Amino acid sequence: MKIDLSESHLPVYEALASDVRLKIIHLLARQDMNIKDLAQALELSSPIMTMHVKKLEKAGLISSEMVSGGAGTKKMCKLVTDRIEIDFPTRSRPAFRAYHESIVSVGHYTDFEIEPTCGLATTSKVIGMFDEPRFFLDPERMNAKILWFGSGYIEYKIANFLLKSEKPAELEISFEISSEAPLANDNWPSDITFYLNDTKIGMWTSPGDFGGKRGKFTPEWWRDDINQYGLLKVLKITPDGTYIDGRRISRVTLDDVGIGNKQLKFRIAVEPDAEHVGGVTLFGAGFGNYNQDIVFKLYYERIE
């Protein structure tokens, strides 16, 4: 579910502002339950439980239907939302219309230095074997659509198509990413640092390495007990700082990274001395929830 701070989504915030309703969500995350069983589990009366269920239904968090059984008809409740994304208002920026776009597969890295756990795979098979960094030099790595490592870095070089008559205005990089835990662990923080043209532009802490349910585009042959999907992050370097999902993570600007007309060098790293050394998983097209590779958009203004 994707919501914002408009009044139309107040029912969602109201539904979540209750200890009882949060407990109902936890119960329904395990299994579908009827009103009577929910009431007994939380030691409430059926009428009060019905009131709480209606609020969750109004918010679109659960659904219910009448089901006939041996003891008559029961109202069965089912959780229909497993994640909520909230869009906060951000400071308005110029609506640049012109940009050069480069789409880079996760396997098209130009340099790396990594430590296990690690591995990479195409949409049809694992390349080499798990936890062996040497396979990151396998020629088939160019077809990789997912890769992961415990610490170190992966680096990409991207052509810069700016003309002399074009001035860089904003660089946007989007990618699906998560931590890297043994198997999967939703609570596995990792401090992931980003560099552009050898300049550190900021750090973001990934909350976990997500499993438990399959990614929307994860291939059928992929094991259920390992990482399934990540979070879509949008990294922007602007004239007044570097942002991720609209939140400033550093004061490094376009001028600081010296884009000009030279190639771009983008590094994703987990520093060995970070507070949370939790690794990196990068998801490309054919894996995860977003079905995209690493997308670079270099917005520009024309120089008269």
DRENDO-1510 file (C-alpha; in Angstrom, 1 decimal, always signed):
<recs>
REC; n; res; u; v; w
REC; 1; MET; +0.0; +0.0; +0.0 .
REC; 2; LYS; +1.3; +3.4; -0.9 .
REC; 3; ILE; -0.1; +6.5; +0.9 .
REC; 4; ASP; +0.8; +10.1; +1.6 .
REC; 5; LEU; -0.1; +12.7; +4.2 .
REC; 6; SER; -3.4; +13.7; +2.7 .
REC; 7; GLU; -6.7; +13.6; +4.6 .
REC; 8; SER; -7.9; +10.8; +2.3 .
REC; 9; HIS; -5.5; +8.4; +4.1 .
REC; 10; LEU; -6.5; +9.3; +7.7 .
REC; 11; PRO; -8.4; +6.0; +8.1 .
REC; 12; VAL; -5.0; +4.2; +7.7 .
REC; 13; TYR; -3.3; +6.3; +10.4 .
REC; 14; GLU; -6.4; +6.0; +12.7 .
REC; 15; ALA; -6.5; +2.2; +12.2 .
REC; 16; LEU; -2.8; +1.9; +13.2 .
REC; 17; ALA; -3.2; +4.2; +16.3 .
REC; 18; SER; -4.5; +1.4; +18.5 .
REC; 19; ASP; -2.6; -1.3; +20.4 .
REC; 20; VAL; -5.6; -3.7; +20.0 .
REC; 21; ARG; -5.6; -3.3; +16.2 .
REC; 22; LEU; -1.9; -3.8; +16.0 .
REC; 23; LYS; -2.3; -7.0; +17.8 .
REC; 24; ILE; -5.1; -8.0; +15.4 .
REC; 25; ILE; -2.7; -7.4; +12.5 .
REC; 26; HIS; -0.1; -9.6; +14.1 .
REC; 27; LEU; -2.6; -12.4; +14.6 .
REC; 28; LEU; -3.9; -12.2; +11.0 .
REC; 29; ALA; -0.3; -12.3; +9.7 .
REC; 30; ARG; -0.1; -15.8; +11.0 .
REC; 31; GLN; -3.5; -17.1; +9.8 .
REC; 32; ASP; -7.0; -16.0; +8.8 .
REC; 33; MET; -9.3; -15.8; +11.8 .
REC; 34; ASN; -13.0; -15.2; +12.5 .
REC; 35; ILE; -14.4; -12.5; +14.8 .
REC; 36; LYS; -15.1; -14.9; +17.7 .
REC; 37; ASP; -11.6; -16.4; +17.7 .
REC; 38; LEU; -10.0; -12.9; +17.5 .
REC; 39; ALA; -12.1; -11.7; +20.4 .
REC; 40; GLN; -11.1; -14.8; +22.5 .
REC; 41; ALA; -7.4; -14.4; +21.7 .
REC; 42; LEU; -7.4; -10.8; +22.9 .
REC; 43; GLU; -10.0; -11.3; +25.7 .
REC; 44; LEU; -12.5; -8.9; +24.2 .
REC; 45; SER; -16.2; -9.1; +23.5 .
REC; 46; SER; -17.3; -9.9; +19.9 .
REC; 47; PRO; -19.1; -6.5; +19.5 .
REC; 48; ILE; -15.9; -4.6; +20.4 .
REC; 49; MET; -13.8; -6.8; +18.2 .
REC; 50; THR; -16.3; -6.1; +15.3 .
REC; 51; MET; -15.7; -2.4; +15.8 .
REC; 52; HIS; -12.0; -2.8; +15.6 .
REC; 53; VAL; -12.3; -5.0; +12.5 .
REC; 54; LYS; -14.5; -2.4; +10.7 .
REC; 55; LYS; -11.8; +0.3; +11.3 .
REC; 56; LEU; -9.1; -2.0; +9.8 .
REC; 57; GLU; -11.4; -2.8; +6.8 .
REC; 58; LYS; -12.1; +0.9; +6.2 .
REC; 59; ALA; -8.4; +1.5; +6.1 .
REC; 60; GLY; -8.0; -1.3; +3.5 .
REC; 61; LEU; -5.6; -3.3; +5.7 .
REC; 62; ILE; -7.8; -6.4; +6.1 .
REC; 63; SER; -10.8; -7.9; +4.3 .
REC; 64; SER; -13.5; -10.1; +5.6 .
REC; 65; GLU; -16.2; -12.4; +4.2 .
REC; 66; MET; -18.9; -14.6; +5.5 .
REC; 67; VAL; -17.9; -18.3; +5.4 .
REC; 68; SER; -20.3; -21.2; +6.1 .
REC; 69; GLY; -19.0; -24.0; +8.3 .
REC; 70; GLY; -20.2; -26.9; +10.5 .
REC; 71; ALA; -21.3; -24.5; +13.3 .
REC; 72; GLY; -23.0; -22.0; +11.0 .
REC; 73; THR; -21.8; -18.9; +9.2 .
REC; 74; LYS; -18.7; -17.0; +10.4 .
REC; 75; LYS; -17.1; -13.7; +9.4 .
REC; 76; MET; -13.5; -14.6; +8.4 .
REC; 77; CYS; -10.9; -11.9; +8.5 .
REC; 78; LYS; -7.8; -11.8; +6.2 .
REC; 79; LEU; -4.8; -9.5; +6.2 .
REC; 80; VAL; -4.4; -8.0; +2.7 .
REC; 81; THR; -1.5; -5.5; +3.2 .
REC; 82; ASP; +2.0; -6.5; +4.2 .
REC; 83; ARG; +3.8; -3.2; +3.6 .
REC; 84; ILE; +2.9; +0.5; +3.7 .
REC; 85; GLU; +5.0; +3.2; +1.9 .
REC; 86; ILE; +4.4; +6.8; +3.0 .
REC; 87; ASP; +5.3; +9.6; +0.7 .
REC; 88; PHE; +6.2; +12.8; +2.6 .
REC; 89; PRO; +6.2; +16.2; +1.0 .
REC; 90; THR; +9.5; +17.3; -0.2 .
REC; 91; ARG; +11.0; +20.7; -1.2 .
REC; 92; SER; +10.0; +21.4; -4.8 .
REC; 93; ARG; +12.8; +21.3; -7.4 .
REC; 94; PRO; +13.1; +22.5; -10.9 .
REC; 95; ALA; +11.2; +20.2; -13.3 .
REC; 96; PHE; +14.1; +19.4; -15.6 .
REC; 97; ARG; +12.8; +17.9; -18.8 .
REC; 98; ALA; +15.9; +16.9; -20.7 .
REC; 99; TYR; +18.2; +14.1; -19.5 .
REC; 100; HIS; +20.6; +11.5; -20.7 .
REC; 101; GLU; +19.7; +8.0; -19.5 .
REC; 102; SER; +21.9; +5.0; -19.0 .
REC; 103; ILE; +20.6; +1.6; -17.8 .
REC; 104; VAL; +23.3; -0.6; -16.4 .
REC; 105; SER; +22.9; -4.3; -15.5 .
REC; 106; VAL; +24.1; -5.2; -12.0 .
REC; 107; GLY; +26.6; -7.6; -13.6 .
REC; 108; HIS; +28.3; -4.9; -15.7 .
REC; 109; TYR; +30.6; -3.7; -12.9 .
REC; 110; THR; +34.1; -2.6; -13.8 .
REC; 111; ASP; +35.8; -3.2; -10.5 .
REC; 112; PHE; +35.2; -4.9; -7.2 .
REC; 113; GLU; +36.8; -6.0; -3.9 .
REC; 114; ILE; +34.5; -8.1; -1.8 .
REC; 115; GLU; +34.4; -10.6; +1.1 .
REC; 116; PRO; +31.9; -13.5; +1.6 .
REC; 117; THR; +29.1; -14.1; +2.0 .
REC; 118; CYS; +28.8; -13.5; -1.7 .
REC; 119; GLY; +27.5; -14.7; -5.0 .
REC; 120; LEU; +25.8; -13.7; -8.3 .
REC; 121; ALA; +23.2; -15.3; -10.6 .
REC; 122; THR; +21.4; -14.8; -13.9 .
REC; 123; THR; +17.7; -15.2; -14.2 .
REC; 124; SER; +18.2; -18.9; -14.9 .
REC; 125; LYS; +21.1; -20.1; -12.7 .
REC; 126; VAL; +23.7; -19.3; -10.1 .
REC; 127; ILE; +27.1; -18.3; -11.6 .
REC; 128; GLY; +29.8; -20.6; -10.1 .
REC; 129; MET; +29.1; -21.3; -6.5 .
REC; 130; PHE; +28.1; -19.3; -3.4 .
REC; 131; ASP; +30.7; -17.5; -1.2 .
REC; 132; GLU; +33.6; -17.7; -3.7 .
REC; 133; PRO; +34.7; -14.2; -4.8 .
REC; 134; ARG; +36.7; -15.6; -7.8 .
REC; 135; PHE; +33.4; -16.1; -9.7 .
REC; 136; PHE; +32.9; -12.4; -9.8 .
REC; 137; LEU; +35.5; -12.6; -12.6 .
REC; 138; ASP; +33.6; -15.3; -14.5 .
REC; 139; PRO; +32.8; -14.0; -18.1 .
REC; 140; GLU; +29.2; -14.9; -17.5 .
REC; 141; ARG; +29.0; -12.2; -14.8 .
REC; 142; MET; +27.9; -9.8; -17.6 .
REC; 143; ASN; +24.5; -11.6; -17.5 .
REC; 144; ALA; +24.1; -11.4; -13.7 .
REC; 145; LYS; +20.8; -9.9; -12.5 .
REC; 146; ILE; +21.4; -10.3; -8.8 .
REC; 147; LEU; +24.6; -10.1; -6.8 .
REC; 148; TRP; +25.5; -9.9; -3.1 .
REC; 149; PHE; +28.5; -9.6; -0.8 .
REC; 150; GLY; +29.3; -9.3; +2.9 .
REC; 151; SER; +31.7; -6.3; +2.8 .
REC; 152; GLY; +33.8; -4.4; +0.3 .
REC; 153; TYR; +32.6; -2.6; -2.8 .
REC; 154; ILE; +31.3; -3.0; -6.3 .
REC; 155; GLU; +32.0; -0.2; -8.9 .
REC; 156; TYR; +30.4; +0.8; -12.2 .
REC; 157; LYS; +31.7; +3.1; -15.0 .
REC; 158; ILE; +29.0; +4.9; -17.0 .
REC; 159; ALA; +29.5; +6.9; -20.2 .
REC; 160; ASN; +28.7; +10.6; -19.9 .
REC; 161; PHE; +26.8; +11.9; -22.9 .
REC; 162; LEU; +26.7; +15.5; -22.0 .
REC; 163; LEU; +27.5; +17.9; -24.9 .
REC; 164; LYS; +29.6; +21.0; -24.6 .
REC; 165; SER; +26.3; +23.0; -24.9 .
REC; 166; GLU; +24.8; +21.1; -21.9 .
REC; 167; LYS; +25.3; +21.9; -18.2 .
REC; 168; PRO; +24.6; +19.2; -15.6 .
REC; 169; ALA; +21.7; +20.1; -13.4 .
REC; 170; GLU; +21.0; +16.9; -11.4 .
REC; 171; LEU; +22.1; +13.3; -11.4 .
REC; 172; GLU; +19.5; +10.6; -10.4 .
REC; 173; ILE; +20.5; +7.0; -9.7 .
REC; 174; SER; +17.8; +4.4; -8.9 .
REC; 175; PHE; +18.3; +0.8; -7.9 .
REC; 176; GLU; +16.8; -2.0; -5.8 .
REC; 177; ILE; +19.0; -2.8; -2.8 .
REC; 178; SER; +19.0; -4.6; +0.6 .
REC; 179; SER; +21.5; -5.9; +3.1 .
REC; 180; GLU; +23.1; -9.3; +2.8 .
REC; 181; ALA; +22.5; -11.7; +5.7 .
REC; 182; PRO; +23.2; -15.5; +5.7 .
REC; 183; LEU; +20.0; -16.8; +4.1 .
REC; 184; ALA; +17.6; -13.9; +4.9 .
REC; 185; ASN; +16.9; -11.6; +7.9 .
REC; 186; ASP; +14.5; -8.7; +7.8 .
REC; 187; ASN; +16.3; -7.2; +10.8 .
REC; 188; TRP; +19.9; -7.0; +9.5 .
REC; 189; PRO; +21.1; -3.4; +9.3 .
REC; 190; SER; +23.9; -2.5; +6.9 .
REC; 191; ASP; +25.6; +0.9; +6.5 .
REC; 192; ILE; +26.0; +1.2; +2.7 .
REC; 193; THR; +28.2; +4.0; +1.5 .
REC; 194; PHE; +28.0; +5.6; -2.0 .
REC; 195; TYR; +30.8; +7.2; -4.0 .
REC; 196; LEU; +30.8; +9.1; -7.3 .
REC; 197; ASN; +34.0; +9.8; -9.1 .
REC; 198; ASP; +35.9; +8.7; -6.0 .
REC; 199; THR; +34.1; +11.3; -3.8 .
REC; 200; LYS; +32.1; +10.0; -0.9 .
REC; 201; ILE; +28.6; +11.3; -1.4 .
REC; 202; GLY; +26.8; +9.8; +1.6 .
REC; 203; MET; +25.7; +6.7; +3.5 .
REC; 204; TRP; +22.3; +5.0; +4.0 .
REC; 205; THR; +21.5; +2.2; +6.4 .
REC; 206; SER; +19.6; -0.7; +4.9 .
REC; 207; PRO; +17.2; -2.2; +7.5 .
REC; 208; GLY; +17.5; -5.8; +6.4 .
REC; 209; ASP; +17.8; -8.6; +3.9 .
REC; 210; PHE; +14.2; -9.3; +3.0 .
REC; 211; GLY; +12.7; -12.8; +2.8 .
REC; 212; GLY; +9.6; -14.6; +4.1 .
REC; 213; LYS; +7.7; -14.1; +0.8 .
REC; 214; ARG; +8.9; -14.2; -2.8 .
REC; 215; GLY; +9.7; -11.1; -4.7 .
REC; 216; LYS; +7.2; -10.2; -7.5 .
REC; 217; PHE; +9.8; -10.9; -10.2 .
REC; 218; THR; +12.0; -13.5; -8.5 .
REC; 219; PRO; +12.5; -16.6; -10.7 .
REC; 220; GLU; +10.6; -19.7; -9.7 .
REC; 221; TRP; +13.9; -21.7; -9.3 .
REC; 222; TRP; +15.2; -19.3; -6.7 .
REC; 223; ARG; +15.3; -20.8; -3.2 .
REC; 224; ASP; +12.6; -19.6; -0.8 .
REC; 225; ASP; +15.0; -19.3; +2.2 .
REC; 226; ILE; +17.3; -16.7; +0.7 .
REC; 227; ASN; +17.0; -13.0; -0.1 .
REC; 228; GLN; +13.9; -12.3; -2.2 .
REC; 229; TYR; +13.6; -8.5; -2.8 .
REC; 230; GLY; +15.0; -5.1; -1.7 .
REC; 231; LEU; +13.9; -1.5; -1.4 .
REC; 232; LEU; +13.9; +0.9; -4.4 .
REC; 233; LYS; +16.2; +3.7; -3.6 .
REC; 234; VAL; +16.5; +7.0; -5.5 .
REC; 235; LEU; +19.8; +8.8; -5.0 .
REC; 236; LYS; +20.0; +12.4; -6.3 .
REC; 237; ILE; +23.1; +14.6; -6.5 .
REC; 238; THR; +22.0; +18.2; -6.9 .
REC; 239; PRO; +23.5; +21.7; -6.8 .
REC; 240; ASP; +22.7; +21.9; -3.0 .
REC; 241; GLY; +23.5; +18.4; -1.8 .
REC; 242; THR; +22.9; +14.7; -2.1 .
REC; 243; TYR; +19.6; +13.1; -1.3 .
REC; 244; ILE; +18.1; +9.6; -1.0 .
REC; 245; ASP; +14.3; +9.4; -1.4 .
REC; 246; GLY; +14.2; +13.1; -0.8 .
REC; 247; ARG; +16.2; +13.1; +2.5 .
REC; 248; ARG; +19.5; +14.9; +2.4 .
REC; 249; ILE; +22.4; +12.5; +3.4 .
REC; 250; SER; +25.3; +14.9; +2.7 .
REC; 251; ARG; +26.2; +18.4; +1.5 .
REC; 252; VAL; +28.1; +17.0; -1.5 .
REC; 253; THR; +27.0; +18.8; -4.6 .
REC; 254; LEU; +27.3; +18.4; -8.4 .
REC; 255; ASP; +30.3; +20.7; -8.4 .
REC; 256; ASP; +32.0; +18.6; -5.7 .
REC; 257; VAL; +31.9; +15.4; -7.8 .
REC; 258; GLY; +33.1; +17.2; -10.9 .
REC; 259; ILE; +30.8; +15.6; -13.5 .
REC; 260; GLY; +31.7; +17.9; -16.4 .
REC; 261; ASN; +32.1; +15.8; -19.6 .
REC; 262; LYS; +34.0; +12.9; -18.1 .
REC; 263; GLN; +32.8; +9.4; -17.4 .
REC; 264; LEU; +30.9; +8.7; -14.2 .
REC; 265; LYS; +32.3; +6.2; -11.7 .
REC; 266; PHE; +29.7; +4.9; -9.2 .
REC; 267; ARG; +30.7; +2.8; -6.2 .
REC; 268; ILE; +28.5; +1.0; -3.7 .
REC; 269; ALA; +30.4; -0.1; -0.6 .
REC; 270; VAL; +30.2; -1.5; +2.9 .
REC; 271; GLU; +33.2; -0.2; +4.8 .
REC; 272; PRO; +34.9; -2.7; +7.1 .
REC; 273; ASP; +34.9; -0.2; +9.9 .
REC; 274; ALA; +31.2; +0.7; +9.6 .
REC; 275; GLU; +29.0; +0.4; +12.6 .
REC; 276; HIS; +26.7; -2.1; +10.8 .
REC; 277; VAL; +28.7; -4.3; +8.4 .
REC; 278; GLY; +25.7; -6.1; +7.0 .
REC; 279; GLY; +26.6; -6.5; +3.3 .
REC; 280; VAL; +24.8; -5.5; +0.1 .
REC; 281; THR; +22.4; -7.3; -2.3 .
REC; 282; LEU; +21.7; -5.6; -5.6 .
REC; 283; PHE; +18.6; -6.7; -7.6 .
REC; 284; GLY; +18.3; -6.2; -11.3 .
REC; 285; ALA; +15.6; -6.8; -13.9 .
REC; 286; GLY; +14.1; -10.3; -13.4 .
REC; 287; PHE; +14.6; -10.3; -9.6 .
REC; 288; GLY; +13.0; -8.6; -6.6 .
REC; 289; ASN; +10.0; -6.3; -6.6 .
REC; 290; TYR; +10.8; -3.6; -9.2 .
REC; 291; ASN; +12.1; -5.4; -12.3 .
REC; 292; GLN; +14.7; -2.8; -13.2 .
REC; 293; ASP; +18.5; -2.6; -13.5 .
REC; 294; ILE; +20.5; +0.4; -12.2 .
REC; 295; VAL; +19.1; +3.5; -13.9 .
REC; 296; PHE; +21.2; +6.7; -14.3 .
REC; 297; LYS; +19.5; +9.9; -15.4 .
REC; 298; LEU; +21.7; +13.0; -15.9 .
REC; 299; TYR; +19.5; +16.0; -16.2 .
REC; 300; TYR; +20.9; +19.1; -17.9 .
REC; 301; GLU; +20.3; +22.6; -18.9 .
REC; 302; ARG; +21.2; +24.0; -22.3 .
REC; 303; ILE; +23.9; +26.7; -22.4 .
REC; 304; GLU; +23.0; +29.5; -24.8 .
</recs>
